[in-house]
């Protein structure tokens, strides 16, 4: 039995999210929440909300015991990229790529 939570179209680069996801993969939810609370990264706030959502899904939809939960899977996929223009010298322009992320988190019960 597993419970999933999704975060789509997050306005943060997938590379920045991947660094934090690697720290919590395979950890129990209490440890993962402690890591996220003490990690000074922009992705940490988004992932705290996502982890709380996955825990709530497990508890309310599948009647799992929250003390036995662990983060079994977590991954990020790139979402659509917003393309913007920044004026440069002599009438030229540079393209600014504002990347988005789709994050998936799965929690399971330990046996």
C-alpha positions in Angstrom: 0.0 0.0 0.0 1.4 3.4 -0.9 0.2 7.0 -0.8 1.2 9.6 -3.3 1.3 13.4 -3.5 2.1 15.6 -6.5 3.4 19.1 -6.8 3.0 20.5 -10.3 4.2 23.6 -12.0 6.4 24.7 -9.1 8.4 27.8 -10.0 11.8 26.3 -9.1 14.4 24.6 -11.2 14.4 20.8 -11.1 18.2 20.8 -10.3 17.6 22.7 -7.1 14.8 20.3 -6.0 16.8 17.2 -6.8 19.5 18.1 -4.4 17.1 18.1 -1.5 15.1 15.1 -2.6 18.3 13.0 -2.6 18.7 13.7 1.1 15.2 12.4 2.2 14.8 9.4 -0.1 14.4 6.2 1.9 14.2 8.0 5.3 11.2 7.7 7.7 8.9 10.7 7.6 9.9 12.1 11.0 13.6 12.1 10.0 12.7 13.5 6.5 10.7 16.3 8.1 13.6 17.1 10.4 16.0 17.3 7.5 13.7 19.5 5.5 13.1 21.9 8.5 16.8 22.4 9.0 17.9 22.6 5.4 18.3 26.3 4.2 17.2 25.7 0.6 14.3 27.2 -1.4 13.0 23.8 -2.2 12.7 22.8 1.4 9.5 24.8 2.0 7.8 23.3 -1.0 8.8 19.8 0.0 7.6 20.2 3.6 4.1 20.9 2.3 4.3 18.0 -0.2 5.5 15.6 2.5 2.7 16.7 4.9 0.2 16.1 2.0 1.5 12.6 1.4 1.3 11.8 5.1 -2.3 13.1 5.2 -3.2 11.1 2.1 -1.8 7.9 3.7 -3.6 8.5 7.0 -7.0 9.6 5.7 -7.4 7.7 2.4 -5.6 4.4 3.2 -5.8 4.3 7.0 -2.0 3.8 7.4 -0.1 4.2 10.7 1.8 7.5 10.4 4.6 6.3 12.7 5.6 3.5 10.3 5.7 5.6 7.2 8.8 6.2 5.1 9.6 8.1 1.9 9.8 5.2 -0.6 10.1 7.2 -3.8 10.6 10.9 -4.6 11.6 12.3 -7.9 11.3 15.5 -9.9 10.6 16.0 -13.6 11.0 19.2 -15.6 7.8 21.1 -16.3 7.2 23.7 -19.0 9.9 26.4 -19.3 8.8 30.0 -19.4 10.8 32.0 -21.9 11.6 35.6 -21.2 13.7 38.2 -23.0 16.3 40.5 -21.3 17.5 43.5 -23.3 21.3 43.7 -23.9 23.7 46.1 -25.4 23.4 47.4 -29.0 19.8 46.3 -29.4 20.4 42.6 -28.9 18.6 40.4 -26.4 19.3 37.4 -24.2 16.8 34.7 -23.5 16.0 34.0 -19.8 14.7 30.5 -19.1 12.4 30.3 -16.1 12.2 26.6 -15.3 9.3 24.8 -13.6 9.2 21.4 -11.8 6.8 18.5 -11.3 7.6 16.7 -8.0 6.2 13.3 -7.0 6.5 11.9 -3.5 5.4 8.3 -2.4 5.2 7.1 1.2 4.8 3.5 2.3 4.5 1.6 5.5 7.4 -0.3 6.9 6.7 -4.0 7.8 
